[in-house]
């Protein structure tokens, strides 16, 4: 027990120190976890002998992650991805396997060993890639969705690969002990650590039936059993029972998949998809998210801590070179496949760099291949280290992507800009959600507008609804001149690009000093930037809707509609004035939390706001009392 508490303290302390530090440096949490594992393992030697056992436990975080991803996918969405799953994912696995197999054969390995190596190294790290894509907000990009499709295909492909590897075992050269008996790796390492399996010894047709029965059970249970279970738990009024039920679902499915020889991660993903339309979806997400994050973090730490530094230091050039070869070979395949499926520029580089590493399923396949004597033990240990090194390099590849993405624009189909044949007193740059409402209000009030946008789909959509708009880049001075900006009275910048909005406001203010500029702002810092750039009126995206929501709150906690409206108006007026005041204390590039003058003035203005609203309420109360008397 003392050893357990010691190990728990070491792992948690390493994570608490390294992860926030890595996040503040912009390196991401994954690199922080990996660095923490390296620090407590190879560097300081604080880990015990349980690292491998901890890794098996921590891999449950990957299972939870795929369950939560499944919750976000409806079956229709999964069916819509079938072309990417079979085409993009299938081609990546096939070509990567062939490329890595060829490289292994060129280094003198037999074809069956090379094929096993190619299959193991062709799979990427689901845990690292999905965690990093989610952190960076890249899951919904074209490259992110394509990477997810490939990862899902790889997770599914683990099942047929595990079924195929025993066939390669028939080509293995038996190893003999000193007494002449054949040595099986499974004798020393244990095939699954003594785990139970219902399919052991069954013929092929029976294995197929058991597998189909397990999948059918998951689907039917997800449809018919979860609702009564959740209603039963709801009746207990015990919040912790929701968490217990969520854990029971994931653990139970994983156990069932293990019994029939399938991947627990695949079973969890399938269950998540089945429950995606359930009214309890959000409950499951909120209950499992903390466990998923901690277990994934523990998995990353064990990868870093499990590196055999003695073997690495014995031949660092060879091992690092092999890891680089794996990344380069897979990267070349990914780049070619991505281009073939229409990915370009940012999306193509994200797809290529995010999946170029080997992954956690490579540990499973290499260990299984060693047990079957397909891959010699010494070579297997070396390749396990290569996989770990490639996973360590992955966060650096994402940093490289960030560097490249800043120097290229998203690939868009080039369209010839429209010839602008109208002028009006109001020019609106951007016809997204924000610009649409502004345009509707102004036109409904009888004023003519000229709408510009560079997004062909947005322009075509507005034209279907009878809203005339012109295709073109509003940041181009010649387009603004053609729209009649020299004669316009008001220029509205409604683009969803904070940096672009600041640049446009700054340019237009210099060129047309008398023009009234209204700009869309993302947050308070953006407001200050636009204020210094010369905007006359600045509208924060969520400010007005938030004030209106606050007014509704006041109406439902005792204030009359008039009193709530007065309080909201007072707050609105003070906040606008406060922003202008605080803009004088704001320093570009310096966080507000590190600006003492800004903090002090913000506190003073907040007290003044509270006093103003309180005095208004007191005046209203006195008037009511006098009227009652």
Residue pairs with C-beta under 8 A, 6 or more apart in sequence:
3 48
3 50
6 48
7 47
7 48
7 50
7 54
10 40
10 46
10 47
11 36
11 40
11 54
11 298
11 301
14 36
14 37
14 39
14 40
14 301
15 32
15 33
15 36
15 297
15 301
17 36
18 32
18 33
18 35
18 36
18 39
19 29
19 32
19 33
19 36
19 297
20 32
21 32
22 28
22 29
22 31
22 32
22 35
23 29
23 32
27 395
27 399
28 132
28 135
28 136
28 395
28 398
29 131
29 135
29 297
30 128
30 131
30 132
30 135
30 300
30 394
30 395
31 395
31 396
33 297
33 300
33 301
33 304
34 300
34 301
34 303
34 304
34 391
34 392
34 395
35 304
36 301
36 304
37 300
37 301
37 302
37 303
37 304
37 305
37 306
37 307
38 304
38 305
38 307
38 392
39 304
40 46
40 47
40 301
40 305
41 47
41 51
41 304
41 305
41 306
41 307
41 309
42 305
42 307
42 309
42 312
47 305
51 302
51 305
51 306
52 302
52 306
54 298
54 302
55 299
55 302
55 303
55 306
55 363
56 193
57 295
57 298
58 295
58 296
58 298
58 299
58 301
58 302
59 299
59 360
60 254
60 264
60 295
61 127
61 291
61 292
61 293
61 294
61 295
61 296
61 297
61 298
61 299
62 126
62 127
62 265
62 296
62 299
62 360
63 250
63 254
63 264
63 265
63 268
64 250
64 268
64 288
64 291
64 292
64 295
64 296
65 126
65 127
65 130
65 131
65 292
65 296
66 126
66 155
66 265
66 266
66 268
66 269
66 272
67 250
67 253
67 268
67 269
67 271
67 272
67 288
68 272
68 284
68 285
68 288
68 289
68 292
69 130
69 148
69 269
69 272
70 268
70 269
70 270
70 271
70 272
70 273
70 274
70 275
70 276
71 272
71 273
71 275
71 276
71 281
71 284
71 285
72 272
72 276
73 272
73 273
73 276
74 273
74 276
74 277
75 273
75 274
75 276
78 273
81 149
81 152
84 145
84 146
84 149
84 150
84 341
85 149
85 152
85 153
85 156
86 153
87 341
88 146
88 149
88 150
88 153
88 337
88 341
89 149
89 150
89 152
89 153
89 154
89 157
90 153
91 337
91 340
92 122
92 150
92 153
92 154
92 333
92 334
92 337
92 355
93 122
93 123
93 153
93 154
93 157
95 333
95 336
95 337
96 118
96 121
96 122
96 329
96 330
96 333
96 334
97 115
97 118
97 119
97 122
98 118
99 118
99 329
99 330
99 332
99 333
100 114
100 117
100 118
100 121
100 122
100 326
100 329
100 330
101 111
101 114
101 115
101 117
101 118
102 114
103 325
103 329
104 113
104 114
104 117
104 118
105 111
105 114
109 117
109 379
110 171
112 168
112 171
112 172
112 374
113 374
113 375
113 376
113 379
115 168
116 165
116 168
116 365
116 369
116 374
116 375
117 375
117 383
119 161
119 164
119 165
119 365
120 358
120 361
120 362
120 365
120 366
120 369
120 383
120 387
121 326
121 330
121 358
121 362
121 383
121 386
121 387
122 154
122 330
123 154
123 157
123 158
123 358
123 359
123 361
123 362
123 365
124 150
124 151
124 154
124 330
124 354
124 355
124 356
124 357
124 358
124 359
125 357
125 358
125 359
125 360
125 391
125 394
126 151
126 154
126 155
126 265
126 359
126 360
126 361
127 296
127 299
127 300
127 359
127 360
128 300
128 357
128 359
128 391
128 394
128 395
129 147
129 151
129 354
129 355
129 394
130 139
130 148
130 151
131 296
132 138
132 354
132 394
132 395
132 398
133 139
133 144
133 147
133 148
133 354
136 398
136 402
138 144
138 350
139 145
139 148
141 346
141 347
141 350
142 343
142 347
143 338
143 343
143 346
143 347
143 348
143 349
143 350
143 351
143 354
144 350
144 354
146 338
146 341
146 343
146 347
146 351
147 350
147 351
147 354
147 355
150 351
150 355
151 355
152 269
154 359
154 361
155 263
155 265
155 266
155 269
155 361
156 266
158 263
158 266
158 361
158 364
158 365
159 262
159 263
159 266
161 365
162 261
162 364
162 365
162 368
165 365
165 368
165 369
165 372
165 374
166 372
168 369
168 372
168 374
169 372
169 373
169 374
171 374
172 372
172 373
172 374
173 373
174 182
174 183
174 373
175 182
175 183
175 373
176 182
176 183
177 183
184 371
184 373
185 370
185 371
185 372
185 373
185 377
186 371
186 372
189 367
189 370
189 371
191 371
195 258
196 258
196 259
197 258
197 259
197 260
197 261
198 210
198 259
198 260
198 261
199 206
199 207
199 210
199 211
199 259
199 260
199 261
202 210
207 260
207 261
210 260
211 260
211 261
211 262
214 256
214 257
214 259
214 260
214 262
214 267
215 267
215 270
217 256
218 253
218 256
218 267
218 270
218 271
218 274
219 270
219 274
222 271
222 274
222 275
222 278
223 274
226 249
226 275
226 278
226 280
227 278
227 280
229 245
230 242
230 245
230 280
230 283
233 241
233 242
233 245
242 283
242 287
243 287
246 283
246 284
246 287
246 288
247 287
247 288
247 291
249 271
249 284
250 268
250 271
250 288
253 264
253 267
253 268
253 271
254 264
254 267
254 268
255 264
256 267
257 263
257 264
257 266
257 267
257 268
258 264
275 281
275 284
278 284
299 360
303 360
303 388
303 391
303 392
304 388
304 392
306 388
307 385
307 388
307 389
307 392
308 381
308 385
311 319
311 381
311 382
311 385
312 319
312 385
312 389
319 382
319 385
319 386
319 389
320 389
322 382
322 386
323 386
323 389
323 390
323 393
326 356
326 357
326 358
326 386
326 390
327 356
327 357
327 390
327 393
327 397
328 356
330 355
330 356
330 357
330 358
331 352
331 353
331 356
334 351
334 352
334 355
334 356
335 348
335 352
338 347
338 348
338 351
338 352
339 348
343 351
344 411
345 408
345 409
345 410
345 411
346 404
346 405
346 408
346 409
346 410
346 411
347 410
347 411
349 401
349 404
349 405
349 408
350 401
350 405
353 397
353 398
353 400
353 401
354 394
354 397
354 398
354 401
356 390
356 394
356 397
357 390
357 391
357 393
357 394
357 397
358 386
358 387
358 390
358 391
359 387
359 391
360 391
362 383
362 387
363 384
363 387
366 375
366 380
366 383
366 384
366 387
367 380
367 384
369 375
369 380
370 376
370 377
370 380
375 383
413 456
415 456
415 471
417 470
417 471
417 472
417 473
417 479
418 470
418 471
418 472
419 482
420 450
420 452
420 470
420 472
420 479
420 482
420 483
422 448
422 450
422 468
422 483
422 484
423 450
423 483
423 484
423 487
423 488
424 447
424 448
424 449
424 450
424 484
424 488
425 447
425 448
425 487
425 488
425 489
425 490
426 442
426 447
426 448
426 449
426 450
426 488
426 489
426 490
426 491
426 492
427 449
427 450
427 452
427 480
427 483
427 484
427 485
427 488
427 490
427 491
427 492
428 435
428 438
428 439
428 442
428 449
428 450
428 451
428 452
428 492
428 494
429 435
429 452
429 453
429 474
429 491
429 492
429 493
429 494
429 495
429 504
430 452
430 453
430 474
430 492
430 493
430 494
430 495
430 496
430 520
431 439
431 451
431 452
431 453
431 455
431 458
431 459
431 462
431 467
431 469
431 494
432 453
432 455
432 458
432 494
432 495
432 496
434 494
434 496
434 520
434 541
435 451
435 453
435 492
435 494
436 462
436 467
438 492
438 494
439 449
439 451
439 467
442 449
443 449
450 470
450 483
450 484
450 488
451 462
451 467
451 468
451 469
451 470
452 469
452 470
452 472
452 474
452 479
452 480
452 483
453 459
453 469
453 470
453 471
453 472
453 474
454 471
454 472
454 473
454 474
456 471
458 469
459 469
459 470
459 471
462 468
462 469
463 469
470 483
472 479
473 479
474 480
474 493
474 495
474 504
475 500
475 503
475 504
475 507
477 507
477 511
480 508
485 491
485 508
485 512
485 515
486 512
488 515
489 515
489 516
490 515
490 516
490 517
490 518
491 508
491 512
491 515
491 516
491 517
491 518
492 518
492 519
493 501
493 504
493 505
493 508
493 517
493 518
493 519
493 520
493 535
494 520
495 501
495 504
495 520
496 520
498 521
498 522
498 526
498 529
501 519
501 520
501 521
501 526
501 530
502 526
502 529
502 530
502 533
505 517
505 519
505 530
505 533
505 534
505 535
506 533
506 534
508 515
508 517
509 515
509 517
509 533
509 534
509 535
510 534
516 536
516 537
517 534
517 535
517 536
517 537
518 535
518 536
518 537
518 538
518 539
519 530
519 535
519 537
519 538
519 539
520 539
520 541
521 527
521 530
521 538
521 539
521 540
521 541
522 540
522 541
523 540
524 540
524 579
524 582
524 592
525 586
525 592
526 540
527 538
527 540
527 579
527 583
528 579
528 582
528 583
528 586
528 588
529 588
530 538
531 538
531 579
531 580
531 583
532 583
532 588
538 579
543 575
547 568
547 571
547 572
548 568
550 568
550 571
551 564
551 565
551 567
551 568
552 564
554 563
554 564
554 567
554 568
555 561
555 564
559 567
563 617
563 620
566 616
566 620
567 613
567 616
567 617
570 612
570 613
570 616
571 609
571 613
574 605
574 608
574 609
574 612
575 609
578 602
578 605
578 609
581 601
581 605
582 598
582 601
582 602
582 605
585 595
585 597
585 598
585 601
586 592
586 595
586 598
587 595
587 598
592 598
592 599
592 602
593 599
